[in-house]
């Protein structure tokens, strides 16, 4: 039933986009949903969320939590790859999603959440945090590592796994927050 609803939702999402869609995937009965910002080049190429460089960090994340991808549902706020083109080389590179892109796809994220009915939503970075809290001023720097009760579920904000690729000093904070999440998960 849930899988059928998600398939219909994905079909609707595909209809509104001219770019390739990377829809959520995973356990439809998951107690934890991971929400990223948007897919990158590798995710679009393979058609799955979190399989590029950030996906490698995500695998370490799952090891600490003693989980595997089959235990989770993994998705993004924006279902297409936001990119810019280098005028000199013609190469595409990732960019943060625009306000319009977020608004275009956020309802699909909320529908995924309604279908899955998780206990914990782990937001990976600022975009999913702001989207789920509906608070443009919320920042991961202020909220990371602390559960936020939303009634139906808890939001557990973490830095995005890619952030530790670019800012090595965050790795210690990230790992510490993962252990907080592990303890929190066990307390539910």
C-alpha positions in Angstrom: 0.0 0.0 0.0 2.7 2.5 1.0 4.9 1.5 -1.9 2.0 2.0 -4.3 1.3 5.5 -2.9 5.0 6.4 -3.2 5.1 5.1 -6.8 2.1 7.3 -7.7 3.7 10.3 -5.9 6.9 9.7 -7.9 5.0 9.5 -11.2 3.3 12.9 -10.3 6.7 14.4 -9.5 8.2 13.2 -12.9 5.3 14.9 -14.7 6.2 18.4 -13.4 9.9 18.2 -14.3 12.0 18.5 -17.4 15.1 17.3 -15.6 15.7 13.7 -14.4 14.1 13.0 -11.0 15.9 11.3 -8.1 13.0 10.2 -5.8 13.3 8.8 -2.3 14.0 5.2 -1.7 14.2 2.6 1.1 12.1 0.9 3.7 8.5 2.1 3.5 8.1 1.1 7.2 11.2 2.9 8.3 11.2 4.6 11.7 13.9 7.0 10.4 13.9 9.2 7.3 17.1 10.9 6.1 16.4 14.1 4.2 19.1 15.8 2.1 19.0 19.0 0.1 19.1 17.7 -3.6 20.8 15.1 -5.7 24.2 15.6 -7.3 25.6 14.4 -10.5 26.3 10.8 -9.3 22.8 10.5 -7.8 21.2 11.6 -11.1 23.5 9.2 -13.1 22.5 6.2 -10.9 19.0 7.4 -10.0 19.4 6.9 -6.3 19.9 9.4 -3.4 23.2 9.6 -1.5 25.4 7.5 -3.7 28.2 10.0 -4.5 30.9 11.3 -2.2 28.4 12.3 0.5 27.0 8.8 0.2 30.4 7.4 1.4 30.2 9.6 4.5 26.6 8.5 4.9 27.8 4.9 5.0 30.1 5.7 7.9 27.1 7.5 9.6 25.1 4.3 9.3 27.9 2.2 10.7 28.0 4.3 13.9 24.2 4.0 14.2 24.4 0.3 13.6 21.9 0.7 10.7 22.0 -0.1 7.0 20.3 1.6 4.1 17.5 -1.1 4.2 16.5 0.2 7.6 15.9 3.7 6.4 14.0 5.8 3.9 16.3 8.3 2.2 15.2 11.3 0.2 15.9 15.0 -0.7 13.8 18.2 -0.5 14.5 18.9 -4.2 14.2 16.0 -6.5 16.3 17.3 -9.4 20.0 18.3 -9.5 20.4 22.1 -9.2 23.5 23.0 -11.2 25.3 25.8 -12.9 27.3 25.7 -16.1 30.8 27.0 -16.3 30.9 29.3 -19.3 34.5 28.5 -20.2 34.4 24.7 -19.9 30.7 24.0 -20.3 30.9 21.7 -17.3 28.1 21.4 -14.8 28.6 21.9 -11.1 26.2 21.6 -8.1 24.7 24.7 -6.6 22.3 25.2 -3.7 18.6 24.8 -4.8 16.7 28.1 -5.4 13.7 29.1 -3.4 11.6 28.3 -6.4 13.0 24.8 -6.7 12.4 24.2 -3.0 8.8 25.4 -3.3 8.2 23.3 -6.4 9.3 20.0 -4.7 8.7 20.4 -0.9 5.1 19.2 -1.0 6.4 15.9 -2.4 8.7 15.6 0.6 5.8 16.2 3.0 3.7 13.6 1.2 6.6 11.1 1.4 6.7 11.8 5.2 2.9 11.3 5.5 3.1 8.0 3.7 6.2 6.6 5.6 5.1 7.9 9.1 8.6 7.9 10.7 9.5 8.5 14.3 12.6 10.5 13.5 13.5 12.7 10.5 17.2 13.4 10.2 17.7 16.6 8.3 21.1 16.8 6.6 22.0 20.4 6.3 20.2 23.8 6.3 17.8 23.3 3.4 15.9 20.3 4.8 16.0 21.8 8.3 14.5 25.1 7.2 12.0 23.3 4.9 10.7 20.9 7.6 10.6 23.6 10.3 9.1 26.1 7.9 11.5 28.5 9.4 13.8 30.4 7.0 16.0 31.7 9.9 16.8 28.2 11.4 20.4 27.2 10.9 22.2 23.9 11.3 24.9 25.7 13.3 22.3 26.5 16.0 20.2 23.3 15.9 22.5 20.4 15.1 22.5 17.4 17.4 19.3 18.4 19.3 16.0 16.7 18.7 13.0 18.9 17.9 9.6 17.6 18.8 7.1 18.1 16.0 4.3 16.0 17.6 4.0 13.3 15.0 7.8 12.9 14.8 11.1 14.3 15.9 13.4 16.3 13.7 17.1 15.5 14.4 19.3 18.1 12.6 22.7 17.1 11.4 25.3 18.7 9.2 25.2 17.4 5.7 27.6 14.5 5.1 29.2 16.6 2.3 30.0 19.4 4.8 32.8 17.3 6.3 34.3 16.8 2.9 34.8 20.6 2.6 35.2 21.4 6.3 37.3 18.7 8.0 36.9 20.5 11.4 33.2 19.5 11.4 34.0 15.8 11.4 34.4 15.6 15.2 31.1 17.6 15.8 29.4 15.4 13.2 30.5 12.1 14.8 29.5 13.5 18.3 26.0 14.3 16.9 25.7 10.8 15.4 26.3 9.3 18.9 23.6 11.7 20.2 21.2 10.5 17.5 22.1 6.8 18.3 21.3 7.4 22.0 18.1 9.3 21.1 17.0 6.6 18.7 17.4 4.0 21.5 15.4 6.1 24.0 12.3 6.1 21.8 
